[in-house]
Amino acid sequence: MINSIINAFKNPDIRKRLLFTILCVVIVRIGSMIPVPGIAFEQFSAWLSQANLELGFLDTLTGGSFSQMSIFALSISPYINASIIMQLLTIAIPKLEELQKDGEDGRRKIAKYTRILTIALALIEGGAMAYSFSVGNQSVINTDTFTGIMLISLGFTAGTSFLMWLGENITERGVGNGISIILLVNIVSRLPRDLDVLVTKFVTGASSVIVGIMSAIVILAVLIGMVVLIVLLQDAERRIPVQYSKKVSGRGMVGGSSSNIPLKVNTSGVIPVIFAMSLMQFPIIISSFFGSTGARTGFWNKILYMLNMQNWFNVTDWGEFKYSVGALIYIALICFFAYFYTAVTFNPIEISNNLKKSGGYCPGIRPGKPTTEYLKDILNKIIFVGAIALSIVAILPLIFTGGFRVSVGFAATSLIIVVGVILETMKSIEAMMAVHHYKGFLDK
C-alpha cells in the first residue's frame, strides 16, 4: 500500500489528483470548526449535556460537527437519504428507470434530481433543528425571529450543499468516491477520542497492571481481527468461467479463449451499512430536536430507544436487553440494501446479452435466458452470504460495546466504512497507475 502511494506521487497527473483530494479534506476539517450564525454555542453545549442525547454514530459521521453546531452539522446525511429515495423511486417510477438505462445523459439527470432533493431535505432538517431550538430552548439561539431561524436553516443547508459539491469534485478530479472520502475523514477525526475512551476505561483505569495489559491485548486483538475480516469480505469473489466459441475469419480460426466473470461477495461495499445507519438514525435525530430525551415512556419513545444502537446488548438488565431487537431491524436493512444496491448496479440480462453477442457462454449453460437465470441464481446466493457476513461484522463490535457499556464511534459500523473506503480508494489509485502504464506502452 505504501509503495503504491509513493509510486502514485511520482506520476504528475495522479499526484495532482491526490493533492486536490488532500486539499478538500483540509477544507472539510476547517469547515467543521466554523459555527453556524445565530447559535449561542455555550448555551447549546449546556443544553446538550442536560438533554442527555446519545449522539453516538451521528457525531462520528459528522466528525464532531454536530456537537459543535458548525455549518457542516448535517454533514452529507441529507445526500445519503436523497440517494436512497432516488434509488427507491427508480424502481417505482418507470420514467426514472428509463433515465437510469439511458447512459451518461440519464445518469446526469438523476444526479441533478438527487442534488435538488438533497437541498430540500437539508432545508427541512436544518429548519426543524432551528425551530426546535427557538421553541423549546429559548437560550440556545440568539434570536427567535423568523429571520433568525431561516438564517440558521440556510447555514446548515449551505454547509450540506458545499459538502455535496466538494464530494462530487473529489470523485471527478481527485481519487476515490468523494462522499465516501468525506465520511472517512469525519470518522478518522474521531478515532483518537474513541481510543482515549477505551484506554482510560480498560487500560489506565484497570484494577491492576496485569488486568490493564490483558485489556490492551484484547482490544488490539478485536480491532485487528475486525480489520482482517473486513478485508477478506471486501476481496472475496466468485469467478464464473466463460468460454468463447471459435469463429472463421478469413482463412483461419479466431476465438476459443476462456475468461471469467468476477462476482464480488460484497458487491455493494459499505453502501448497505451507510444506508441502514442513516435510516435508523433519522427518526432519532428529528425526535431529539422536538424534546425527546431517549426515555422509555410511551410507545414512540420506546421505538426510538430500540432504534438507538447504544442501547443494544445490555447483558446486565433484561429490561434493557429486550430492546436489542433493534439489531434485527439493522440486519434486515443491511440485507435489503445489499440486494437492492446490487440489483441497481449489476444487470444479469445485459451481461447475458453481451456474452451472446460476443460468442461467449458459461460451460454447461445455454446462451440467452438460461444464462441470465444462472447468473441471477449465483448472484442471489453470494449476495446472501455477503450480506450475512457484513451483518456479522457490523453486529459483533456492538455486542462488545453493549456488554462493556462503552460508547465509542468506531466500535460499530465506522470500522467497516473506514476499511472499506480505504480499500476502494487504493484500488482506484492502482487502477489509475495501471492506466498510466498502459498509456506509456502505447506512447512507446
C-alpha positions in Angstrom: 0.0 0.0 0.0 2.8 2.5 0.9 4.7 1.6 -2.2 1.6 2.2 -4.3 1.1 5.7 -2.8 4.8 6.6 -3.3 4.6 5.5 -6.9 1.4 7.4 -7.4 3.1 10.6 -6.2 5.7 10.1 -8.8 3.1 10.4 -11.6 2.2 14.1 -12.3 -1.4 13.5 -13.1 -2.1 11.2 -10.1 -0.1 13.4 -7.8 -2.3 16.4 -8.8 -5.4 14.3 -8.0 -4.0 13.2 -4.7 -3.1 16.8 -3.7 -6.5 18.0 -4.7 -8.1 15.3 -2.5 -5.9 16.3 0.4 -6.8 20.0 0.0 -10.5 19.1 0.0 -10.0 17.0 3.2 -8.4 20.0 4.9 -11.3 22.2 3.8 -13.8 19.7 5.3 -12.0 19.8 8.7 -11.7 23.6 8.7 -15.4 23.9 7.9 -16.2 21.5 10.8 -14.9 24.2 13.2 -16.9 27.2 11.7 -20.0 27.8 13.8 -23.3 28.4 12.1 -24.6 32.0 12.6 -27.2 32.5 15.3 -26.2 29.7 17.6 -25.1 30.5 21.1 -22.6 27.7 21.5 -22.0 27.8 25.2 -25.8 27.7 25.9 -26.1 24.9 23.3 -23.4 22.8 25.0 -25.1 23.3 28.4 -28.5 22.2 26.8 -26.9 19.3 25.1 -25.4 17.9 28.3 -28.7 18.4 30.1 -30.8 16.8 27.4 -28.6 13.6 27.7 -28.9 12.9 24.0 -26.9 9.9 22.6 -25.2 11.4 19.6 -23.0 8.3 19.0 -22.7 7.4 15.4 -24.3 10.7 14.3 -21.5 12.8 15.8 -19.0 10.3 14.3 -20.4 10.6 10.8 -20.2 14.4 11.1 -16.7 14.4 12.5 -17.9 16.2 15.7 -19.6 18.9 13.6 -23.0 18.2 15.1 -21.9 18.7 18.7 -20.0 21.8 17.7 -23.0 23.1 15.7 -20.8 24.0 12.8 -22.0 24.8 9.2 -21.3 21.1 8.5 -23.6 19.8 11.3 -25.8 17.9 8.9 -22.8 16.7 7.0 -23.7 14.6 3.9 -26.6 12.8 5.6 -29.2 14.6 3.5 -27.3 13.5 0.4 -27.3 9.9 1.5 -31.0 10.0 2.3 -31.7 11.6 -1.1 -29.7 8.9 -2.8 -31.8 6.2 -1.0 -35.0 7.9 -2.0 -34.0 8.3 -5.6 -32.9 4.7 -5.9 -36.2 3.5 -4.5 -38.1 5.8 -6.9 -36.1 4.4 -9.8 -37.8 1.1 -9.3 -41.3 2.6 -8.6 -41.3 5.2 -11.4 -40.8 3.8 -15.0 -39.6 7.1 -16.3 -36.7 7.2 -13.8 -35.9 3.6 -14.6 -35.6 4.6 -18.3 -33.4 7.5 -17.4 -31.1 5.2 -15.5 -30.7 2.9 -18.5 -30.2 5.9 -20.8 -26.5 6.0 -20.5 -24.5 9.0 -19.3 -27.2 11.6 -20.0 -29.8 9.7 -18.0 -27.4 9.4 -15.0 -26.7 13.1 -15.1 -30.4 13.9 -14.9 -30.8 11.5 -12.0 -27.8 13.1 -10.3 -29.4 16.5 -10.8 -32.7 15.4 -9.2 -30.6 13.9 -6.3 -29.0 17.3 -5.7 -32.3 19.1 -5.7 -33.8 16.5 -3.3 -30.6 16.8 -1.1 -31.1 20.6 -0.7 -34.8 20.1 0.1 -34.0 17.6 2.8 -31.3 19.8 4.2 -33.7 22.7 4.4 -36.3 20.5 6.2 -33.8 19.1 8.7 -32.0 22.4 9.2 -35.3 24.2 9.7 -36.5 21.6 12.1 -33.3 22.0 14.2 -33.5 25.8 14.2 -37.2 25.8 15.0 -36.9 23.3 17.8 -34.1 25.3 19.4 -36.2 28.5 19.3 -39.4 26.9 20.7 -38.2 24.6 23.4 -34.8 26.1 24.3 -35.1 29.9 24.1 -31.5 30.4 25.2 -29.9 28.1 22.6 -30.1 30.6 19.7 -29.6 34.3 19.8 -32.9 35.2 18.2 -36.3 33.5 17.9 -37.5 35.6 15.0 -38.4 34.1 11.6 -35.4 35.7 10.0 -33.0 34.2 12.6 -34.5 30.7 12.2 -34.2 31.0 8.4 -30.6 32.2 8.8 -29.6 29.1 10.8 -31.5 26.8 8.5 -29.8 28.3 5.4 -26.4 28.0 7.2 -26.9 24.2 7.7 -28.2 23.8 4.1 -25.3 25.8 2.6 -22.9 23.5 4.5 -24.5 20.4 3.2 -24.7 21.8 -0.3 -21.0 22.7 -0.2 -20.0 19.2 1.0 -22.1 17.6 -1.7 -20.3 19.8 -4.3 -17.0 19.1 -2.8 -17.7 15.3 -2.8 -18.6 15.3 -6.5 -15.4 17.3 -7.3 -13.3 14.8 -5.4 -14.9 12.0 -7.4 -14.3 13.8 -10.7 -10.9 15.5 -10.1 -9.5 13.5 -7.1 -9.2 9.9 -6.2 -11.9 7.6 -5.0 -15.6 8.3 -4.2 -15.9 11.8 -2.8 -18.8 11.2 -0.5 -17.1 8.1 0.9 -13.8 10.1 1.4 -15.7 12.8 3.4 -17.3 10.1 5.6 -13.8 8.5 6.1 -12.3 11.9 7.1 -15.1 12.6 9.6 -14.8 9.1 11.2 -11.0 9.1 11.4 -11.0 12.5 13.1 -12.9 11.0 16.0 -10.7 7.9 16.4 -8.2 9.5 18.8 -11.1 10.4 21.2 -12.6 7.0 21.0 -9.3 5.3 21.6 -8.7 7.5 24.6 -12.1 6.4 26.0 -11.2 2.7 25.6 -7.7 3.2 27.1 -8.9 5.3 30.0 -11.6 2.8 31.0 -9.9 -0.6 30.4 -6.2 0.1 30.5 -5.2 3.0 32.7 -8.4 2.6 34.7 -7.9 -1.1 35.3 -7.8 -2.5 38.8 -4.2 -3.8 38.3 -1.3 -3.7 35.8 -1.9 -7.2 34.6 -5.6 -6.6 34.0 -4.7 -3.4 32.1 -2.2 -5.3 29.9 -4.7 -8.1 29.2 -7.4 -5.5 28.3 -5.0 -3.8 25.9 -4.2 -7.1 24.3 -8.0 -7.9 23.9 -8.7 -4.5 22.4 -5.9 -4.8 19.9 -6.9 -8.4 19.0 -10.6 -7.4 18.4 -9.6 -4.4 16.3 -7.0 -6.4 14.2 -9.5 -9.3 13.8 -12.2 -7.0 12.6 -9.9 -5.4 10.1 -8.8 -8.8 8.8 -12.5 -9.9 8.5 -13.5 -6.8 6.6 -10.5 -7.1 4.2 -11.4 -10.7 3.5 -15.0 -9.8 2.9 -14.1 -6.9 0.6 -11.8 -9.0 -1.6 -13.8 -12.3 -1.7 -15.3 -13.1 -5.1 -16.9 -15.9 -7.1 -15.5 -16.3 -10.6 -17.9 -17.7 -13.2 -16.0 -19.4 -16.1 -16.8 -18.1 -19.6 -15.8 -19.9 -22.9 -15.7 -18.1 -26.2 -16.5 -20.0 -29.4 -14.1 -20.2 -32.3 -15.1 -18.3 -35.4 -13.9 -18.5 -39.0 -12.1 -15.3 -40.0 -10.6 -15.3 -43.5 -8.6 -18.5 -43.8 -8.1 -19.0 -40.1 -10.0 -19.5 -36.9 -10.2 -16.9 -34.2 -11.6 -17.0 -30.6 -11.8 -20.1 -28.5 -10.3 -18.3 -25.5 -11.6 -18.7 -21.9 -12.2 -16.0 -19.3 -14.3 -15.5 -16.2 -16.9 -13.1 -14.7 -15.8 -12.0 -11.2 -18.7 -11.5 -8.9 -17.7 -9.9 -5.5 -19.3 -11.5 -2.4 -19.7 -8.0 -1.0 -20.9 -6.4 -4.3 -22.3 -3.3 -2.7 -19.3 -2.5 -0.5 -20.1 -0.2 2.5 -23.2 1.2 1.0 -25.7 -1.1 2.8 -24.2 -0.1 6.2 -24.3 3.6 5.5 -27.9 3.4 4.2 -29.1 1.3 7.1 -27.5 3.6 9.7 -28.9 6.7 8.0 -32.4 5.3 8.1 -32.2 4.2 11.7 -30.7 7.5 12.9 -33.1 9.7 11.0 -36.1 9.4 13.4 -33.9 9.7 16.4 -32.3 12.9 15.2 -35.7 14.5 14.3 -37.3 13.5 17.5 -34.4 14.8 19.6 -35.0 18.3 18.2 -38.6 18.2 19.4 -38.0 17.3 23.0 -37.3 13.6 23.0 -34.7 12.7 25.7 -34.5 9.0 25.0 -36.7 7.9 27.9 -38.6 4.6 27.7 -42.0 6.1 28.3 -44.7 6.0 25.6 -44.9 3.9 22.5 -42.9 6.3 20.2 -40.1 6.8 22.8 -39.8 3.0 23.1 -39.4 2.7 19.4 -36.7 5.4 19.4 -35.0 3.7 22.3 -35.0 0.4 20.3 -33.5 2.1 17.2 -30.6 3.5 19.1 -27.7 1.1 18.9 -26.2 2.5 22.1 -29.0 0.6 24.0 -28.4 -2.8 22.5 -26.9 -5.9 24.1 -27.0 -4.7 27.7 -26.5 -8.1 29.4 -26.8 -6.7 32.9 -30.5 -5.8 32.6 -33.2 -7.8 30.8 -35.4 -4.7 30.7 -32.7 -3.1 28.5 -31.6 -6.2 26.7 -35.0 -6.7 25.1 -34.5 -3.5 23.1 -31.7 -5.3 21.3 -34.4 -6.4 18.8 -33.5 -3.2 17.1 -30.4 -5.1 15.9 -32.6 -7.4 13.9 -34.1 -4.4 12.1 -30.5 -3.2 11.5 -29.5 -6.6 10.0 -32.7 -6.7 7.8 -31.9 -3.2 6.5 -28.3 -4.3 5.7 -29.5 -7.4 3.8 -32.2 -5.4 2.0 -29.8 -2.7 0.7 -27.2 -5.3 -0.2 -29.7 -6.9 -2.6 -31.2 -3.6 -3.7 -27.9 -1.8 -4.5 -26.6 -4.9 -6.4 -29.8 -5.1 -8.4 -29.4 -1.4 -9.4 -25.7 -1.7 -10.3 -25.5 -5.2 -11.7 -27.7 -6.3 -14.6 -27.5 -10.1 -15.4 -29.7 -9.6 -18.6 -27.3 -7.1 -20.0 -24.3 -9.3 -19.3 -26.0 -12.4 -20.8 -26.8 -10.4 -23.9 -23.2 -9.1 -24.2 -21.9 -12.7 -23.9 -24.3 -13.9 -26.5 -23.2 -11.2 -29.0 -19.5 -11.9 -28.5 -19.9 -15.6 -28.8 -19.3 -16.4 -25.2 -21.1 -18.8 -22.9 -20.9 -20.4 -19.5 -19.9 -24.1 -19.8 -22.9 -26.3 -19.5 -25.4 -23.4 -19.7 -27.2 -22.4 -22.9 -26.9 -18.7 -24.1 -29.7 -16.3 -23.6 -32.4 -16.7 -20.9 -30.8 -19.8 -19.3 -27.5 -17.8 -18.8 -29.5 -14.9 -17.3 -31.2 -17.2 -14.8 -27.9 -18.9 -14.0 -26.3 -15.6 -13.2 -29.3 -14.4 -11.1 -29.2 -17.7 -9.1 -25.5 -17.4 -8.3 -25.7 -13.7 -7.6 -28.6 -14.2 -5.1 -26.6 -16.8 -3.3 -23.4 -14.8 -3.0 -25.3 -11.6 -2.1 -26.9 -13.6 0.8 -23.5 -14.8 2.0 -22.1 -11.3 1.7 -25.0 -9.6 3.4 -24.9 -12.1 6.4 -21.1 -11.7 6.7 -21.4 -7.9 6.6 -24.1 -8.0 9.2 -21.9 -10.2 11.5 -19.0 -7.8 11.1 -21.4 -4.9 11.9 -23.0 -6.6 14.9 -20.0 -8.2 16.7 -18.5 -4.9 17.8 -21.9 -3.7 19.1 -22.1 -6.8 21.3 -18.8 -5.9 22.9 -19.9 -2.3 23.2 -23.2 -3.2 24.8 -21.7 -5.8 27.1 -19.0 -3.5 28.4 -21.2 -0.3 28.1 -18.6 1.7 26.3 -19.8 4.4 23.8 -17.2 4.8 21.0 -17.8 5.7 17.4 -15.6 3.1 15.7 -16.9 0.2 17.8 -19.9 -0.2 15.4 -20.1 0.4 11.7 -17.4 3.1 11.5 -14.6 0.5 11.2 -16.4 -1.1 8.2 -16.7 2.2 6.5 -13.0 3.2 7.2 -11.5 -0.1 6.0 -13.9 -0.4 3.0 -13.3 3.2 1.8 -9.5 2.8 2.2 -9.5 -0.4 0.2 -11.8 1.1 -2.5 -9.6 4.2 -2.7 -6.4 2.2 -3.0 -7.9 0.1 -5.8 -8.8 3.4 -7.5 -5.2 4.6 -7.3 -3.9 1.3 -8.5 -6.3 1.4 -11.5 -5.0 4.9 -12.3 -1.5 3.6 -12.2 -2.4 0.7 -14.5 -3.9 3.1 -17.0 -0.8 5.3 -16.8 1.5 2.3 -17.6 -0.8 1.3 -20.4 -0.7 4.8 -21.9 3.1 4.8 -21.6 3.2 1.5 -23.5 1.0 2.9 -26.3 3.2 6.1 -26.5 6.3 4.0 -26.9 
